[in-house]
Amino acid sequence: MKKILFLLMLVLFSCGVNFKSGSLRTRDYPDQVLSDFKYISSDTKGIKEWELFANIAKSYNNKNEILLENFSIKFYHPDGNIKSFLSANKGFINISTMNVYAEGNVKIYSENKALLEANKIYWDNQRKRFYSESNQIVTLWRNNSYVKGYNLNADTELKEITLDNVRSEVKEK
């Protein structure tokens, strides 16, 4: 019986199994994983500017960012009314600048009933503007018409918008 056990162990340990090198410290693991994550950004007077909700948030202290899955952001007027609402499949927050990157089925709804659709959108927290990369198409819907273009630069209410290479269409009701 001892000989069989010895032979079995010999076969198992001589199979040439290789493990990846590297310690746990050098691997890219989040420092925290949170579900039902909520973050509120306010100005210097404590007035809420925006509020972020995410199903999953993964915090990486060494990268200074929080990765987000299935998230939304509500942008507020100083009186507390909602200016606009952004939703996306994934993205991240830069912790030091509070800039947000959104990707995958990005939609922004504004209080004036405008809808912006894109695959990727950035939120610049210092300038309080949305923008896109120059190669990313953006569609803006208002009433029966839409405008498609590139290189988006817009305010949170989707009132002041610039686009390059614009194409538009008005549909009859």
Secondary structure, DSSP 8 states (H G I E B T S, - for coil): -HHHHHHHHHHHHTS--------GGGS---SEEEEEEEEEEE-TT--EEEEEEEEEEEEETTTTEEEEEEEEEEEE-TTS-EEEEEEEEEEEEETTT--EEEEEEEEEEETTS-EEEEEEEEEETTTTEEE--TTS-EEEEETTEEEEEEEEEEETTS-SEEEEEEEEEE---
